[in-house]
């Protein structure tokens, strides 16, 4: 890995002796984040951070969000955290507004999102079926997600090249993590977490017909297992009337990530979110129908590794 810090005077500083580096991309977050710690002889007014692989391909560029300079018993260091341009969509509040039905996603993008300089991968020819509102406190990213949800029934994402993907889908590449299969990706760590206490079996909302609470969405697997069965009332994240569509979306959103694998691969491995994955192992068995939801590249005192989180494909929302 190679690192370049651009300072307030637009001068570039090459960092060759980083003692810590972490770069992470998660699905449904509109940015990639990087944290780097390196020794210094003087403080740098860091404004921008760029990361390159060993072949000099740029794999990250972002503005410095946090810059710490400190001295301890081991020396003098700078600690910089940066995020890619999609962070603008997460940090800035949207304008509260009510949009009529048939509001087109691309019209919304051109008016409210394009000025931030965040482009898109493929246009989405879809419009809202119902009147849709954005509210005080919503970020630009949350507002865009609301418009896309009411237009297309899914949540958008931003890929590793900082392009908005309005209707994300699984990529064609499939990675097999295995220490026994000849062509498998060898791993040094594998963990499966099952957070049953975090999952909901149903969401209830007020019926427009009866004005009473009824079950709007349910998870048949959770209901049948009857393990820590939980129900959630109303639809807490959007100030819209309860509907089966909204509650079904919210149920998937709440339960996503409660079943997940974490796999760690030695060295730097090029993995992308939304790529499919399988696990072939003597302890965990042969697990397919997974996809990559988070990729983290780390360099620290323990060496260099790549860590990925895998969800069942059914967890997509």
N, C-alpha and C positions, 0 to 999 in steps of 0.2 A: 504494500500500500504506500502511496505517496500523498502528501498533504501540502496545500498551499493556503496561507493566510493572507488576505488582502486587507491592508490597514486603511486608516482614515485618509491618507494621502494617495491612495490607490497603488501603493507599492506592494509587491508580492514578497512573501517570506516563505521559503521552503522549509518544511518541518520533516526532519529525517530521523528523529530520535524520540518519537512518541512513546510514552510509558503506558498509555491506556487509550484505547479507541473502541467505540461502540457505535454502530450504525444500524438502525432498525426501521423497517417498513411494516405497518399493520394494515389489514384491510379495513375499509370504512373510515380511515383517517386520511385527510387530504394532503398529507406531507410525509416525507422521510426525515427522521431526526438523527443527528450525529453528536456524539460527545467525544472530545479528545483532550488528553492531558499530556503536556510536554514540558521539559525543563527549559528555562530561559535565563539570559543574563540581564535582560532589560524588558520592561513592560511593552507590549505591542497593542496599539489601538485597533484591535481586530474588528473588522466590519463584515467580512465574508470568508467562508471556508469552502474549499474545493477538495474533493477526494478523487484520486486516480488509482486504477489497478496497476499491476506490474507491467502491463502492456501500454501504459499511458492513456488508457481509455477513461474519460471522466465518468464516474459513477455517482457523483453527488456534487451539488452546488447549492449553497444556502446562506442566508444572512445569520450572523451571530446573534442569538437571543440572550445568552448569558455569558459573561466574560469575568472570570475570577482570576486574580493574580495573588499568589500566596507564597509564604516561606515557612518551611518546617524543618525538622531535624535532618531530613534527607536532601534538602536543597530548595531551589527557587523554581516555581512552576506557574504555568497558565492552564486554566481549565475552561474550555470553550464548548458551549452547546449551541448548535445551529439547526435550523429546519429549512426544508426546501420551500419554494414559493407558494405551495398550496397552503402553508400556514396562515397566509393572509386571509384565506376563506374561513379558517377556524377562529381567528382573532378578532375580525371585524364584525360588528353587529349589522344585521340587515335592516332595511327600512320596513317598519310594520305596515302591512297593506293587505287589502282583500282583493283577490284576483277572481274574475268571473270564470265560469266554466269555459272550456275551449281555449284556455291560456296555453300556448305552445311552449314546450320546454326550451326550444332554441331561441324563441323571442325573449324568454326570461333570461337565458344565458347571456344573450347579446346586450341586454339592458343593464343587468345587475352584476354579472360575473366577469364578462370579458374585460371590463376596465382594469381588473387586477392583473391582467397579463397571463392568466392561466388558460391554456388552450384545451382542446378536447380531441379525443381520438376519432370518434365517429359520431355524426349528428344523430339525433333521436327525433324521428318524425312522430311525435305523440303530444297530446294535449290533455289538460285536466278534464275529467268528466263531471266534476262537481265544483262549486265555488270553493276556493281554497284561500286560506289566510296565513300570513306570517305575522308573528307577534313580537313585541318588545322583548329583547333579551336573546332572540334567536341569532345565531351567527349566520354569516352568508352561506356557509356550508350546510347548516341545518335548514335554512330556508330553501336552498336548492334541492336538498334531499326531500323536503316536503312536496315541492312541485313535481319532482320526478315520481315520488310515491303515488301521488294522486293522478298522475298521468299514465304511469307504466306499472305500478304495483311493486316496485323494487327500490333498493337503495343504491345510489351511485358510488363510485370510488375514484381515486386518483392513482394512476399506475406509477411505476418506478421512473418514468420519464416525465413526470409532472403533467400528464394529460388526463383530463376528466374522462372517465368511462361511465357513461350514463346508465348503461344496463350491463353491468359486469357479468361475465360468464366464465366457465372453466376453460383454461387453456389446454391445448392439445398435448403438451408435454406431460409425461408421467414419470415420476422419480420413484425408484424402488430402494428403500432403506433396508439393508440386510448385511449381516456379517458372515452369512453362510452361502448366499447365492453368488455365483461367479461375477455377474455384472452388476451386483448391488452396490449402493453407496454405503461404505463402511462407516459405522457410527461408534462414538465413545460413550454415549449416554442416551438412554431411552426411558421415558416416563409416561405413564398414562394416568390422567387425573379424572376422577368422577365425582364432581361436586354436586351430589344429590340435593343438598340443602339449599342450593341456589335455583333449582328448577321449579317451574310452575306447571301444574297440570291443566289449569283453565284460567280464563279471564272472563270476568263478568262485567256487563254494562247495562245501562238503563234502556229498555226497549221503548221505541217511540210509540208502539201500539198500546202497550200496557202501562208504560211509565213505571215499571218495576224492574229490579235487577234480574237478568237472565244470563245464562252462559252463552257468551258470544264466540268463544274459541276454546278448543281443548286439545290436549296432546294425548293421543290414545295410548302411547307407550307408557307415559307417566301414570295415566289413570289405571291401566291394567296392573302395573307393578305395585301400586299403592305404597310407594316408598316416599316418605316425606311429602305427601301430597299437599300442594299449596295452591291457593287461588288468589288472583289479583283483581281488584275492583277498579272498574273504569279503565280509561286509557290515559295514563299520566303524562306522556311526553308531548302530546299535541292537543291543543284546545279545540278539538273538533268533536262532533257528536259520536257516540260509540256506534261502530258498525262492525260487522263480521270481518270485513277486509282489514280494517285498522287493528282490531283486536288480534286477528290471526298474525298480522305482521309483528305486533308488539310481543306476542307469545314467543315467536321465533327469536326475536331480538333478545328477550330476557333469557332464553335457554341456550342461545348460541355460546359456545366456548365452555359450557359446563362439562362437556365430554371432550377431551383433547389429549393429543399426544405431543410431547416435546422431544425432539431428537437433536443431538449435537454431533456435528461432523468435524473432525480435525482439519485445520487449515481453512482457506477461503474457498467456498463453493458457491458458484453462481446459481441461485435459486430465486424464483419469482413468486410473489403472491398470486393466487388463483391457478397455479399449476397443480395438477393432480399428483397424488402420492399413494404408495402402498407400502406396507411393512411386512417383511417376511422374517420371522424370528422364532426360535425354539420355545421361548417363554410366552411371547405375545401372540404367536400364531401367524396366520396369513390374513392381514387386514387390508382390504381394498376400499374403494369409495371414500377416499380422503382427499383433502385439498389443502394447500399451504395458505395459512392465514396470517403468518408473521414470519419475517426473516430478519435475523440479527447477526451481524458480523462483529466479532470481538477480538481485540488484541490486548492482553494484559500480562501480568507476571506469570500466568500459567500457560502462556503461548497464544496461538491463534486458532479460532474455531468459528464455525457457522452453526447457528441454532435456528431451528424452524418449529413452528407450532402447526399442528395438523388437526383440522376438524372434519367430522363426517360431512359429505357433500349435502346431506339433508339439512345441515345447519345454515345454509345460505339463506339470506333474507333480503 
